[in-house]
Amino acid sequence: MARQELARFLRNRRAGLRPQEAGLTTTGVRRTPGLRREEVAELAHMSVDYYTRLEQARGPRPSTRILDALARALRLTPAERSHLFRLAGSNAPPGGDTVRRVRPHVSRMLERLPETAALVTDAAYGVVAWNPLARALFGDDLARGTTNLARRRFLGQGRMYETSRAEEFGHLAVARLRRSADRYPHDPQLTALLDELHADSEEFRQIWRTHPVHAPGHRTKTLEHPEVGPLRLNCDVLLVPEDDQEVVLVTADPGSPTLRALNVLAGQAT
């Protein structure tokens, strides 16, 4: 049923979109005012056969890249684009470039988390917001607003730590960057980051070739902090799906030595 609804949506949208609205120049008499299948296929950079199968409810489930291409070709509004993704059984990622601004309610949340180091990363692993304890825990370079956790992990840029889960985070980072590359193929900052990582990190290149699949969730790791020593930390990730961002929450077990150490760092950060 969902496949048929997607096919019906594509047919109706194609029939209702005039060539000039899609940026096409036509000559001669057309039997119908809408676009032809081959015109949509050309605009979306896919084969006519593939697009035809989608309209006939015979095609495979389209990927995010295919859906984005169709949304652009058919000049869909943001609401129509979201509807297209829902019909295809997918969640619509943000369009255009990665979102590097932080919504005010997310920023306020960071300041309301006592004994928690919290930061927000964009789809390219750039740190776009943080609270004082996160700055004390992860380094003053956060304050410059240029910290990227992938660069830090693979290129050693910024304060580095010995951690028990460094290898796992490397796979997490590459998996997320692969997804982002599919979602934001024209984002110049993301493209520059990927070029830099490919050029300067053999480890990154090796992991990239494995096509890792990892999801954020609860993890525990040990971090060697230069001022307060070893810390046993709990890491949890909350998603901000409308902006394709992640809120990273770093905490310690109640009554633990690590919690006392975090309180020391919190005192230094105020």
Summary of the structure (lengths in Angstrom):
residues: 270
radius of gyration: 23.0
end to end distance: 57.3
largest distance: 79.3
contacts: 764
relative contact order: 0.11
helix: 50%
strand: 14%
